[in-house]
Amino acid sequence: MEDFKLHCGYLGGNSYYGYDSFLVQCDDMYCYTVATSDPPCLFNWFVELFWIKLPNDGKRLRVSMDITWDQHSHNGNTKSTPVTLQFCHEICCIIFQVCPQENFPRSSLEHFLNHDYVDFFGFQMLHKVQYLRKAYNLVVKNWFDIPRQARLSNPARFRNCSNLSLQRMVCMDFWKWYAKPTGLLQSNWRLNKLSTDKIMYATLDCYLAYKLSVPLSIPRKIE
């Protein structure tokens, strides 16, 4: 099985507004990524997304969500704190770098995560949702675990698949192999500026999750 052809290019940045922009390519797919550690920049990204998509009772907004956990800690307590938060819709992604560790954008996230008409998709979502609730009292109102929704949406294809990881589902859908370089997650993600490799794989984790979420149906409550 072939690997994807991957590339991450720097498009420029704005020091006043606190962000850098990248174009991440995966074969013939591409995603525009904003990387920031500035909470107002994250909030503005949400506002612009709402302004364009106008989610309401008749129009829901589907967003993929991911968290990169700190596995570089020297105290052995891995998966204790996030180093990045990622959100993706269509071909746009934002990476918020939690640097320093206290720089967690709670106020920027509160309304977005708890919005009636925004649906969040990802992998290992239960752990992420529980962490946000316990650590920051943030409620993710509408969340869906991609492997679970895949089994519900297409049981004939997925019900006998015991381990539906991101890598496996990408292989099944795209017939390409997707894997991060050895040691990438164990390297230091709390630097002031993330390397282009870190930007690329943080983007792709969230972007590919979004692509996998698109065909999945969502059960709706009957009022």
JOTA-V429114 format. One record per run of one state. SS is the DSSP state (2 for helix, 1 for strand, 0 for the rest). FROM is the first residue (numbers start at 0). TO is the last residue. If there is no record, write none. Layout:
[[SS	FROM	TO] [SS	FROM	TO]]
This chain:
[[0	0	1] [1	2	2] [0	3	4] [1	5	13] [0	14	17] [1	18	25] [0	26	27] [1	28	35] [0	36	37] [2	38	52] [0	53	54] [1	55	55] [0	56	57] [1	58	58] [0	59	59] [1	60	68] [0	69	80] [1	81	88] [0	89	90] [1	91	96] [0	97	104] [2	105	112] [0	113	116] [1	117	121] [0	122	123] [2	124	135] [0	136	141] [1	142	144] [2	145	152] [0	153	153] [2	154	157] [0	158	164] [2	165	173] [0	174	175] [1	176	176] [0	177	194] [2	195	212] [0	213	222]]
